[in-house]
Amino acid sequence: MGRPHLAVIVPAYNEEPRLADSLGRIREYLDSQAYTWTVLVISDGSTDRTPDIAKRFTEEDERFELIEYRPNRGKGYAVRTGMLTAEADWLLLCDADLAAPIEEVEKLFAAATPVAIGSRALSESQLEIHQPKFREMAGRLFNGVVRVLGVPGLKDTQCGFKLFSYDAAAAIFPRCRLNGYSYDFEALMLARALGFEITEVPIRWSHQEGSKVRLIRDGFRMLRDLAALRLTFRSRLRDPKDMPRRTD
């Protein structure tokens, strides 16, 4: 049968209130498509019923898969685990809150580049529900710093809706090291340095309550990570040794 056309990777940490609805919406949409697909939920040290909800989907539908571990290791670790485990022509990072609706993946497919990232910052983007003002302003400021120091030309590196070709994911994610929220710009810096074209795509997006990001604490950590990447980046481009494609 070969590998599926699309693998949807859903990192999840204590997402009990919304995970069932989100996975149901993902399945409903993908069932209406002609291509084959799979969904991989990564329970990143969840202490609520997140794994139980995901298990129910795996029992009902063999196209769903769950990886769970403890303790919590960070979103970057969860994303990397999913990207190195999934086998598909295209791998989609999709946040569990579906702030970007799953059907927006078609816009990323239409970009036809090895890396396509959903963006909230382009003039054509549709922000149906905005973040609180302070949070939105801080996000714009941080993305400005990332454009200067990390990935010039990209206006929104932090949106949790990104599509990678199999080859791009196989080259990028074994080289990633950051376990926290800095994984976004780390992966994009690597993608650009390795020669993969990146397209920023305007998408429909709605703010969802319950973000795990702590603005001040995590913001400072991300700035620290960005500075460290600038200093050590070139050594990261060497072929990773003893890094298998799969993590199982």
N, C-alpha and C positions, 0 to 999 in steps of 0.2 A: 504493500500500500504506500510505502514511502512516508516521509515525514509530513506533518500537516503544513498547510500554507501559513497559518498564523498561530502563534502561541501568545496568550495574554498572561502577563506576569503581574500578580496582585500582591504586593507586600502588605501585611496586615499585622498591626499591633493593637490588641484590645479594640477590635472593630465589631464587637457583638451587636450593638444597636442597629447597624446598617448593612452588615456584610450579606445577610441572606437576600435582602432586597437588591443589593448591587449585583451579586452573582446571578440572581434571577433575571435581571435586566440584561446582563451580558449574554446569558444563554439565549434569551428570547431573541435578541438582535442577531447573534451569530447563527442561530438556527435558520434565519431567513436568508442567509448568504449561500452562494454556490460553493464557496471554498471550504476546505477542511480546517478544523481548528482544535485547539486545546486550551485549557485554563489551568494555570499553576498558581495556587495560593501559598504564600510563604508566611507562616505564623511566626513572627519574630519575638518569641518569648512571651506570648500572650498569657495573661493570667485569668482571663474571662472565658466565655464560651466560644470564642473565635474558632479554635480548632474543631470543636464539635459541629459547628455550623458548616464549616468547610467539608468535614467528613461526610455529612449528610449528602452533600452534592456529589462527592466521589462515589458514594454507594448507589446513588440514583443514576449517575451518568459517568461512564468510563472516560469521557473526555476531560473530566476534572481530576486534578491531582493536588495533594497537600504535602507540603514539607513543613514540619514543625520542630522547633528546638527551644531550649531554655539554657541560659537566661536571655533576656533581650540583648541583642548585639548591635542594633542600630539599623536605620533604613537602608543605608548604603550596603551593609552586609547582606540584608534580605534581598535587595535588588540584584546584587552580584550573584548570590546563590541561585536565584531564579534564572538569570541570564546564562549561567554556566550549566544549568541543568536542562533547560528547555531545548527541544529539538524541533525546529520549524524553519520554514523559508524566511519568515519575518517574526520578530519578537517585539511585542508591544508592552511597554511599562504603563500600567494603568492604576492610578490610586484607588483605594477601596471606597472612597467617598463618591466616586464618579463625578467629581466637579467638572471634568470634561466628559460629556456623554460618550458612551462607547461607539456610537455611530460616527463620531468625528474621526475615527480611524481611517475612514475612506479618504478624507482630505490628506492624511499623511501618506497613504498609498499613492495618491495622485501626484505627490511630489516626485516620486520615482528616483529618489536618491538613497544611498546606503543608510543615511541617518536623517530622519525627519522629526522635528520637535514641535509640539504644540506651543503656541505663543499667545499670551494674554496682552501683549504690549504693542501689537501692530495696529495700524489704523483700521484694518478690516476685521479685527478680532471683535467678538460679541460677548461682552461681560454682562450677563443677565442679572447677576447679584454680585455687587462689589464687596471686597473685604472692608473691614473698618478702616477709616481714613488713615490713621497712624500706621497701621500695618501695610497698607497699600503704598504709602509714601516711603516707608522703610524698605519695602521690596524693590521699588524703583531705584532708590539710592544704591542698594546692594548690587543690583544688576548693572548699574553704571560702573561700579568698581570692578565687577567681573569683566565687563567689556574692555576696560583699560588694561587690566592685569592678566586676564585669563583667555577669553575667547572674543576677540574684537569682532564687531559686526552683528552679534546676536543680542537681541533686546531682552529676551526672557529665557534664561538658562534653567530656571528652577521649577517650571511647570511639570507636574508629574504625569506627563502624557507624551511618551517618546517611542518612536518606532526605529528598530535597527534591523538591517538585513542579517541573515545568519553569519555571513563572512565578517561583517563589521562587529557584531557582538563577540564572535570568536577571537577577534584580534584585540578588541578593546578591554573586555572585562577581566581576562586573566591578568592584565596589567594594573587593574584598579586595586587600591589598598585602603581607601578611606571608608570607614564604617558608618559615619554619620551623614548629615544632610548635605555635606560637601560633595557627595558622589556625583551630583548632576554636572557640575562644572569640571570635575576631574575626568569623567567619561568623555565630555565634549572636547576638552583640551587634548586628550589622547586621540580622539577620533580625527581631529583636524591635523595633529602632528603626524598621524599615520597615513594621511592623504585621503581620508574618506570625506566626500562632499556632504555637507550639512545644509538642510533646508529648514528655515523657520516658517511655520505654517500658521496663519490665523485660525483660531478655533472658537467655538462657543464654550463658555465657561461660567460656572456659578459658584460663588463662595459657599462652602459648607462649614457649619460649626463643628467643633471637635478636633481642630488641628492639633497635632502633637508637637508642632514647632513652638519653642519658647523664644520669642523675638530677640530679647537682649542676650540671654545665655547662648542660644544657638547661633545668633548673628556673630558674636565675637569669636566663637569657635570656627565658624566658616571663614571669617576673615583671616584667622590664624592659619587655617588649612590652605587658603589661597596663597598666602605669602610663602608658606613652606613649599607648595608646589612650584612656585616660580623659582625657588632656589635649587630644587632637586629634580626638576622635570626631565632633563635630557637623559639621565640614567634610566628612566622608566621606559624608554623606547626600545631598549634591548629586548630580544626575544625572551619571554619568561621561560625559565627552565623548570622541568618537572611539574608543569601546570596542565593537567588533563582538561579536556573540553568539559567533561561532566564532573559533578562533585559527589555523585553517589558511588 
